[in-house]
Amino acid sequence: FQVEGWKDTTVLLAYYNGEQTLRRDTARVDKKGTFFFEGSKPLLQGLYLLAVNNTRQFEFVVGEDQVFDLHT
């Protein structure tokens, strides 16, 4: 991911499970706004969100293909 305007912060990756929002991972955003998530197991398919400072910023759908980029 790369998000212009974000730098030197921590971003939260979370997903929805019914009415609950559950944390999946965190990443450190560098001075260029770049960060990534990776793991040994695939994510559950569904609706995810990125949050900074406990504020929801982006929602996106994760499907079968789990190698993707987001730049904004």
VEXDREN-2710 file (C-alpha; in Angstrom, 1 decimal):
% VEXDREN-2710
k/r/px/py/pz
1/PHE/0.0/0.0/0.0
2/GLN/1.0/3.6/-0.5
3/VAL/-1.1/6.4/0.9
4/GLU/0.0/10.0/0.2
5/GLY/-0.2/12.1/3.4
6/TRP/0.4/9.2/5.8
7/LYS/3.9/8.9/7.2
8/ASP/5.6/7.7/10.3
9/THR/2.5/6.1/11.8
10/THR/0.9/2.7/12.5
11/VAL/-2.0/1.4/10.4
12/LEU/-4.4/-1.2/11.5
13/LEU/-5.9/-3.9/9.2
14/ALA/-9.2/-5.2/10.4
15/TYR/-12.1/-7.2/9.0
16/TYR/-15.8/-7.4/9.7
17/ASN/-17.4/-10.5/11.3
18/GLY/-21.1/-9.8/11.4
19/GLU/-21.5/-6.7/13.5
20/GLN/-18.0/-7.0/15.0
21/THR/-14.8/-5.4/13.7
22/LEU/-11.8/-7.6/14.4
23/ARG/-8.1/-6.6/14.2
24/ARG/-6.1/-8.8/11.8
25/ASP/-2.7/-7.1/11.6
26/THR/-0.8/-3.8/12.0
27/ALA/2.0/-2.3/9.9
28/ARG/4.4/0.7/10.2
29/VAL/4.0/3.4/7.6
30/ASP/7.3/4.8/6.4
31/LYS/8.1/8.4/5.5
32/LYS/6.9/7.8/1.9
33/GLY/3.5/6.5/3.1
34/THR/4.4/2.9/2.1
35/PHE/3.4/-0.1/4.2
36/PHE/2.6/-3.8/3.6
37/PHE/1.0/-6.8/5.3
38/GLU/2.1/-10.3/4.7
39/GLY/1.6/-13.6/6.3
40/SER/2.0/-17.4/5.9
41/LYS/-1.8/-18.0/5.7
42/PRO/-4.2/-16.3/3.3
43/LEU/-6.8/-13.8/4.6
44/LEU/-10.4/-14.8/4.9
45/GLN/-12.3/-13.4/2.0
46/GLY/-14.5/-10.5/2.8
47/LEU/-14.6/-6.8/3.7
48/TYR/-11.5/-5.3/5.3
49/LEU/-10.6/-1.8/6.5
50/LEU/-7.5/0.3/7.2
51/ALA/-7.6/2.5/10.2
52/VAL/-5.2/5.2/11.5
53/ASN/-5.5/6.6/15.0
54/ASN/-8.7/4.5/15.5
55/THR/-10.3/6.2/12.5
56/ARG/-11.6/4.1/9.6
57/GLN/-10.0/5.4/6.4
58/PHE/-10.5/2.8/3.7
59/GLU/-12.7/-0.2/3.2
60/PHE/-11.9/-2.8/0.5
61/VAL/-12.8/-6.4/-0.5
62/VAL/-10.3/-9.2/-0.3
63/GLY/-11.1/-12.1/-2.6
64/GLU/-9.2/-15.2/-3.8
65/ASP/-6.4/-13.2/-5.4
66/GLN/-4.6/-11.7/-2.4
67/VAL/-1.6/-10.1/-4.1
68/PHE/-2.6/-6.5/-4.9
69/ASP/-1.6/-2.9/-4.5
70/LEU/-3.4/0.2/-3.4
71/HIS/-2.1/3.7/-4.1
72/THR/-4.0/6.9/-3.3
END
